[in-house]
Amino acid sequence: MEKKQNSTRDKIIQSAFSFYDMLFFERISLSKIAAKAGITKPAIYKHFKSREDLENAMKSLILSDIAEIIKDCEKDKNETSILKKVIVLLCKKKSYFYFTLSNSLEFSIDNFFEIEKHGVSDLNLENIFDNYGSIVDIESYKKIIFVSGTMIFFQGARDFILLDKNLQDSDESIQEYAEKLSSFIVSGGLGQDIKETDALRLSQLDILCSKEIQSLKAPCKFFTAIGNVVRRVGFSKTTIEELAKELGLAKSSLYTNFSSKKEMFEALKKEECLNLFHVIRKNLLYAKNSAECVYIFMETEIEFFLKRRGLLYVCRWLLFQNSKNDFKIKSMHEKREKTIGKDELLDFTAFILNADIITQIPDFGTPKMNMQIMFSWIFQMPIFFLLQSELHNFPEESVHAAIKDFFYCMERGINFIDNKENNISGGKK
């Protein structure tokens, strides 16, 4: 009898995973999962107390499979080998990847540390936190964020390329991609003059980047309100009604100058994006070489969001809202193609792609891993770290130090963080 129950439980989990064949953020109904499993919706509750219980079981399965990989590699403890096998797992079990990514609105990288519950002890993850849940080893935490953020980004980029170009995946191409990406993460190789950029010069650039940010006007009150509401009630419960309540306005008042909710937020988002991009464009004039361009881009971005933290929550909330319109990667790409030449933001993209920011594109064994994709990675890594750091209230100096580490990791790999003698950001928090 117990075996049958476990079998049904596993079938429910696999049925839930089966819906994650691409990226979207709308939760799958339990009715659909039950139908897929060939049972009734009430039968799900015989095995799971709630939807959250089911989703936790799905996360646990992913961590269990990753734990098995790490335990298989425990003898040689080779980081490149471990990363390669994890990348292969996520390539072959795309539902794992898309489930994790689709839940990223409420996702914290801290969830990864639960892997120790699956028999992995050599990672010493327990030393990262103290008994109160505060981070005491920020160097290891930064390393995990750089690794996970890079893996997630390029996995998504690779899947997008394969989908967009109608290319078939294969075991051979997956192995090649995993080998090259894992090597890049561990050893670096962006092709910049990063090795020649010293800490004093980076500190000078910090001051210059901050100066331009200070000249910006305060962010729109609507964005500030969204940030406050999201922090208070979470992404899924943030509604126009809650936003109006935060602002002390009637819901109808939000649409005074706009014909719809979508038009209102698109206009506000565009205004803030242009603010950021115009400042980046100014700050890039301070760069002496391509490596400094990379650093200025990342530092300006961090400084911008540190002074306008609510915007991070706004961007993620908008992503959650847009996902309700049957979010599809390919349809979004087609929509973007139709807007070429009509949007000022695209002029900035053209400027970036023509600027001397990236001098070498690493070969990951995937077609069309172009400069725009590498630029997007550089753009998203600071945001990825900042979102995680918000959970632990990192002081601003720790955030700036982490960006310097990421900057060097792009050329030298995570070996740079391991090498404490050359680590310009210092030791533990």
Buried (B, 14 or more C-beta within 10 A) or exposed (E): EEEEEEEBBBBBBBBBBBBBEBBBBEEBEBEBBBEBBEBEEEEBEEBBEEBEEBBBBBBBBBBBBBBBBBBEBEEEEEBBBBBBBBBBBBBEBBBBBBBBBBBBBEBEBBBBBBBBEBEBEEBEBEEBBEEEEEBBBBBBBBBBBBBBBBBBBBBBBBBBBBBEEEBEBEEEBBBBBBBBBBBBBBBBBBBBBBEEBEEEBBEEBBEBBBBBBEEBEEBBEBBBBBBBBBEEEEBEEBEBEBBBBBBEBEEEEBEEEBEEBEEBBBEBBEEBBEBBBBBBBBBBEBBEBBBBBBBBBBBBBBBBBBBBBBBBBBBBBBBBBBBEEEBBBEEEEEEEEEEEEEEEEEEBBEBBEEBEBBBEEBEBBBEBBEBBBBBBBBBBBBBBBBBBBBEBEBEEEBBBBBBBBBBBBBBBBBBBBBEEEEBBBEEEB
